[in-house]
């Protein structure tokens, strides 16, 4: 037998045969997913919006949901996982009903974030990164939540809840478990509450013209950067 291993030819498709039809997402989610895909010129451009949509079903992106998303937009499940795992608002592992993040960056740290996080760990009975036994709260230590004027900053399900003290934090947890904050804090899988009905409204002819102008400008810059030919002797 030859030890030679032939190279994969350029242009070989990533998939062999048609992908399996979606089988995990609900009928309502599938219908909405197809509406979202129709807003884009290419199906794969809807990958992240579909991750947002699918996450609402179970609060996180299951392996089965990612397979369905891959089938819908024409990529591999690995590509879906690679994209989803890059963003901290997309969860590829189960989290509690309420994801509570305490910022410990410098502004918050100087205003008691370390003490607040220690209090949260003690009162909830879990370390940062853990989920309470009843599955209601997942506690996170966040690098920066960009709400520095209200330090120490806390988010719940990626919604700002203002600066917190140990006492107000305990009340916040009580309210969350009682369900009294549902109007401003949705369930843990919901990232957006606005339903898109239109795609990009830019004029296609204008976009094509601007792209052509950019390409011409790039060629001009490249030509200007080339060294001048040396003169003959």
C-alpha positions as CSV (number, residue, x, y, z in Angstrom):
1,X,0.0,0.0,0.0
2,X,1.2,3.5,-0.7
3,X,2.0,5.7,2.2
4,X,1.1,8.7,0.2
5,X,-1.9,10.7,1.6
6,X,-3.6,12.8,-1.1
7,X,-4.5,16.4,-0.2
8,X,-8.2,17.3,0.1
9,X,-9.1,19.0,-3.2
10,X,-10.1,22.6,-3.1
11,X,-13.9,23.1,-3.3
12,X,-14.9,19.8,-1.6
13,X,-18.1,20.5,0.2
14,X,-18.2,20.3,4.0
15,X,-21.4,18.2,3.8
16,X,-22.0,15.0,2.0
17,X,-25.7,14.8,1.1
18,X,-28.5,16.8,2.5
19,X,-28.5,17.7,6.3
20,X,-31.2,16.0,8.4
21,X,-34.3,18.1,8.9
22,X,-34.7,19.9,12.2
23,X,-36.3,17.6,14.8
24,X,-35.7,19.2,18.2
25,X,-37.0,22.8,18.1
26,X,-40.7,23.3,18.5
27,X,-43.0,24.0,15.6
28,X,-43.4,27.7,16.7
29,X,-39.7,28.2,17.0
30,X,-39.0,26.6,13.6
31,X,-41.6,28.8,12.0
32,X,-40.1,31.9,13.6
33,X,-36.6,30.7,12.6
34,X,-37.6,30.5,8.9
35,X,-39.1,34.0,9.1
36,X,-35.8,35.3,10.5
37,X,-33.7,33.5,7.8
38,X,-35.8,35.1,5.1
39,X,-34.7,38.5,6.3
40,X,-31.1,37.8,5.2
41,X,-29.6,37.4,1.7
42,X,-27.7,34.3,3.0
43,X,-29.1,31.8,5.5
44,X,-25.9,31.5,7.5
45,X,-26.1,35.2,8.3
46,X,-29.0,34.3,10.6
47,X,-26.9,32.0,12.8
48,X,-26.7,34.3,15.8
49,X,-30.3,35.4,15.7
50,X,-31.3,31.8,15.6
51,X,-29.1,31.0,18.6
52,X,-31.0,33.7,20.5
53,X,-34.3,32.3,19.4
54,X,-33.4,28.6,20.2
55,X,-32.0,29.5,23.6
56,X,-35.4,30.8,24.7
57,X,-36.8,27.2,24.7
58,X,-34.7,25.7,27.4
59,X,-32.7,28.6,28.7
60,X,-29.5,27.3,27.0
61,X,-28.4,25.9,23.7
62,X,-28.6,22.2,23.8
63,X,-26.6,20.0,21.4
64,X,-29.8,19.0,19.7
65,X,-30.8,22.7,19.2
66,X,-27.4,23.5,17.7
67,X,-27.8,20.6,15.2
68,X,-31.2,22.0,14.2
69,X,-29.7,25.5,13.8
70,X,-26.9,24.1,11.6
71,X,-29.4,22.3,9.4
72,X,-31.5,25.5,9.0
73,X,-28.6,27.8,8.0
74,X,-26.4,25.3,6.1
75,X,-23.4,25.0,8.4
76,X,-22.0,22.3,10.6
77,X,-23.0,21.9,14.3
78,X,-19.4,22.5,15.2
79,X,-19.6,26.0,13.5
80,X,-22.7,26.7,15.6
81,X,-20.9,25.7,18.8
82,X,-17.8,27.7,17.8
83,X,-19.9,30.8,17.3
84,X,-22.2,30.4,20.4
85,X,-19.3,29.6,22.7
86,X,-17.6,32.9,21.8
87,X,-20.4,35.0,23.3
88,X,-21.1,35.0,27.0
89,X,-24.8,35.8,26.5
90,X,-25.2,32.5,24.7
91,X,-25.1,29.5,27.0
92,X,-23.9,26.1,25.9
93,X,-24.4,24.6,29.4
94,X,-27.4,24.7,31.7
95,X,-27.8,27.8,33.9
96,X,-30.4,28.8,36.6
97,X,-33.6,30.5,35.9
98,X,-31.9,33.8,36.9
99,X,-28.3,34.4,35.9
100,X,-27.0,36.9,38.4
101,X,-23.7,38.6,37.5
102,X,-21.7,40.7,40.0
103,X,-19.0,43.0,38.4
104,X,-15.6,42.9,40.1
105,X,-13.7,45.3,37.8
106,X,-11.8,48.2,39.3
107,X,-14.6,50.7,39.8
108,X,-16.9,48.2,41.3
109,X,-14.2,46.6,43.3
110,X,-13.3,49.9,45.0
111,X,-17.0,50.3,45.9
112,X,-17.5,47.0,47.7
113,X,-17.9,44.5,44.8
114,X,-15.6,42.0,46.5
115,X,-17.6,42.1,49.7
116,X,-20.9,41.9,47.8
117,X,-19.8,38.8,45.9
118,X,-18.7,37.1,49.1
119,X,-22.1,37.9,50.6
120,X,-23.9,36.6,47.6
121,X,-21.9,33.3,47.7
122,X,-22.7,32.9,51.4
123,X,-26.4,33.8,51.2
124,X,-27.0,31.6,48.1
125,X,-24.8,28.8,49.3
126,X,-22.8,28.6,46.0
127,X,-19.5,29.9,44.7
128,X,-19.3,32.1,41.7
129,X,-20.0,29.9,38.7
130,X,-22.4,27.7,40.6
131,X,-26.2,27.2,40.6
132,X,-28.4,27.0,43.7
133,X,-29.9,23.6,44.5
134,X,-33.3,24.7,43.5
135,X,-32.0,25.7,40.1
136,X,-33.3,29.3,40.4
137,X,-30.0,31.3,40.6
138,X,-26.7,31.0,38.8
139,X,-24.1,33.3,40.3
140,X,-21.4,34.8,38.1
141,X,-18.4,37.0,38.7
142,X,-18.2,39.4,35.7
143,X,-15.2,41.3,34.4
144,X,-17.0,44.5,33.5
145,X,-20.7,45.2,32.9
146,X,-20.2,48.8,31.7
147,X,-22.4,50.4,34.4
148,X,-19.5,52.0,36.3
149,X,-21.5,55.0,37.6
150,X,-23.7,52.6,39.6
151,X,-21.0,50.5,41.3
152,X,-21.1,47.7,42.4
153,X,-22.9,46.8,39.2
154,X,-25.2,43.8,39.1
155,X,-27.0,42.3,36.1
156,X,-29.8,39.7,36.2
157,X,-30.3,37.8,32.9
158,X,-28.2,40.5,31.2
159,X,-30.5,43.3,32.5
160,X,-29.1,46.0,34.7
161,X,-30.6,46.2,38.2
162,X,-28.4,49.1,39.6
163,X,-25.9,49.2,42.4
164,X,-26.5,46.6,45.1
165,X,-25.7,46.4,48.8
166,X,-25.9,43.1,50.7
167,X,-29.3,44.0,52.0
168,X,-30.8,45.0,48.6
169,X,-29.2,42.0,47.0
170,X,-31.0,39.7,49.4
171,X,-34.3,41.5,48.6
172,X,-33.5,41.2,44.9
173,X,-33.1,37.4,45.2
174,X,-36.4,37.2,47.1
175,X,-38.2,39.1,44.4
176,X,-36.7,37.0,41.7
177,X,-37.8,33.8,43.3
178,X,-41.2,35.2,43.9
179,X,-41.5,36.1,40.2
180,X,-42.2,39.8,40.9
181,X,-39.6,41.1,38.5
182,X,-40.9,39.3,35.4
183,X,-42.0,42.6,33.8
184,X,-38.4,43.9,33.5
185,X,-36.4,40.7,33.8
186,X,-37.4,37.9,31.3
187,X,-36.6,34.3,31.7
188,X,-32.9,33.3,31.4
189,X,-32.9,32.3,27.8
190,X,-34.5,35.5,26.4
191,X,-32.0,38.0,25.1
192,X,-34.3,40.2,23.0
193,X,-38.0,40.9,23.2
194,X,-38.4,42.7,19.9
195,X,-39.6,40.7,16.9
196,X,-37.9,41.7,13.7
197,X,-40.1,41.9,10.6
198,X,-37.8,43.5,8.1
199,X,-34.3,42.9,6.9
200,X,-31.6,45.5,6.1
201,X,-33.2,48.4,4.4
202,X,-30.1,49.7,2.7
203,X,-30.5,50.3,-1.1
204,X,-28.8,47.4,-2.8
205,X,-27.6,49.5,-5.7
206,X,-26.0,52.0,-3.3
207,X,-24.3,49.2,-1.4
208,X,-22.9,47.7,-4.6
209,X,-21.6,51.2,-5.7
210,X,-19.9,51.8,-2.3
211,X,-18.3,48.4,-2.4
212,X,-17.0,49.0,-5.9
213,X,-15.6,52.4,-4.8
214,X,-13.9,50.8,-1.8
215,X,-12.3,48.1,-4.1
216,X,-11.1,50.8,-6.5
217,X,-9.6,52.8,-3.6
218,X,-7.8,49.7,-2.3
219,X,-6.3,49.0,-5.7
220,X,-5.1,52.6,-5.9
221,X,-3.5,52.3,-2.5
222,X,-1.8,49.1,-3.4
223,X,-0.5,50.5,-6.7
224,X,0.8,53.6,-4.9
225,X,2.6,51.4,-2.3
226,X,4.5,49.4,-5.0
227,X,8.1,50.4,-5.5
228,X,8.9,52.4,-8.7
229,X,10.8,50.4,-11.3
230,X,14.6,51.1,-11.3
231,X,15.9,53.0,-14.2
232,X,18.2,51.4,-16.7
233,X,21.9,52.1,-16.8
